[in-house]
Amino acid sequence: MNNQDLYTKDKENYLPTFNRFPIAFIKGKGSRIWDADGKEYIDLLAGIAVNNVGHCHPKVVSAIQKQAAELMHISNFFVSPQQVALSELLVKISGLDRVFLSNSGAESVEGAIKIARRYAHKHGKGGKVISMESSFHGRTLATIATGQKKYQEGFGPIPTGFAQVPFNNLKALEEAIDDDTAAVILEPVQGEGGVIPAQKNYLKGVRKLCDEKGVLLIFDEIQCGIGRTGKWFAKDHFGVQPDIMTLAKGLGGGVPIGAFLCNEKVASAIEFGDHGTTFGGNPLAAAASIATIETIAEEGLCKQATETGEWLKDKIKELIKDHKELESIRGLGLMLGIKLKSPGAPLVKRLLEEGIVANATAGNILRLVPALNVSKAELQIFIEKLDEILVETKTTA
Ligand SMILES: *Cc1c(COP(=O)(O)O)cnc(C)c1O
């Protein structure tokens, strides 16, 4: 079936929650993907910051194949060597003490909120969780309660015990924290909100404030973690350690897996039966995750993401000089956002026609989150196409 046939069939049966492009992808290798009509694309979205080691990395593929043939799933009533190894790796690279494995981002945030509340209640405090405006933590009921209002419309009653303050505003946070507050949750680099990094002094200030008030600090590194910003975690740019951290997206190299990690202080409040999962961290997903993390380490992909990100930023800065449509570029490593003068959707569509996959978030931010091992040659093609498209829209405008 070609793109159009698949698109039509999809519309017949799938819930209309996504406004999909009439393109069906059937194959991927590194940063190249192919659609059902045989057209090749350069992927600068990487499954929304998921395919951090590129599509179908041989090491990840072979780990999955091997594990699938040996043992895919066993309940969490038993120990699994893959989970043991993955937990050890995550503790080592994060500097946190304990791990819980889940299946997705939202589920990891839910778990993080639960253990934060458990800790707070054990210490005689309320369960309020303060999040940031323009944040994104998922689409489950509790996670939409932390997020943007637009995702809450029509889904009431929304869980209570949540409050929001502006991001990068320490004073607003200080005023919002009260005796009922269990935790503060934030993304060190906001993703869906438009690729907005925290200000350095802000995160340090938040940490200090949380310590003074006895409030837990949760970092949601679901999008900005796993090498995305050129370090294992975005927190490492800021030298700030949270009490709890959530992961997903890039963690499994394309296989669904999430995690939340915490320090021993939080872990000490958790007892047998406090949380659980059927699938979370099963041998298949854990094997994929180990292979992904090892690949990032062995191939020096954090360093490569830093270098490539700097190079790309410079190239885009040159384009900004030539094109009024481009306002500015921001972000860290290979988590970049180009601010546009107008909504990004038409540009995203034109790029797709030219064989480039990118996306627009927060309306007018063109988001670039390619694989950490994307080549400069591939990015150069993007730069040239973008330049051409902007020239052409200028002359037709
Ligand atoms: C994508 C994302 C989530 C939600 O992850 P899902 O796997 O879609 O549930 C949560 N937080 C952040 C920062 C994200 O980018």
The ligand as a Tripos MOL2 file, in Angstrom:
@<TRIPOS>MOLECULE
LIG
   15    15     1     0     0
SMALL
NO_CHARGES

@<TRIPOS>ATOM
      1 C1          7.0890   13.6610   25.8910 C.3       1 LIG1
      2 C2          7.1820   14.1730   27.2660 C.ar      1 LIG1
      3 C3          6.4190   13.6240   28.3020 C.ar      1 LIG1
      4 C4          5.3740   12.5610   28.0640 C.3       1 LIG1
      5 O1          5.9060   11.3740   27.5900 O.3       1 LIG1
      6 P1          4.9310   10.2450   26.9810 P.3       1 LIG1
      7 O2          5.8580    9.0940   26.7450 O.co2     1 LIG1
      8 O3          4.3430   10.8090   25.7300 O.co2     1 LIG1
      9 O4          3.9140    9.9610   28.0040 O.co2     1 LIG1
     10 C5          6.6140   14.1160   29.5790 C.ar      1 LIG1
     11 N1          7.5000   15.0940   29.8370 N.ar      1 LIG1
     12 C6          8.2530   15.6390   28.8610 C.ar      1 LIG1
     13 C7          9.2320   16.7060   29.2030 C.3       1 LIG1
     14 C8          8.1000   15.2190   27.5450 C.ar      1 LIG1
     15 O5          8.8200   15.7930   26.5740 O.3       1 LIG1
@<TRIPOS>BOND
     1     1     2 1
     2     2     3 ar
     3     2    14 ar
     4     3     4 1
     5     3    10 ar
     6     4     5 1
     7     5     6 1
     8     6     7 2
     9     6     8 1
    10     6     9 1
    11    10    11 ar
    12    11    12 ar
    13    12    13 1
    14    12    14 ar
    15    14    15 1
@<TRIPOS>SUBSTRUCTURE
     1 LIG1         1 GROUP 0 **** ****
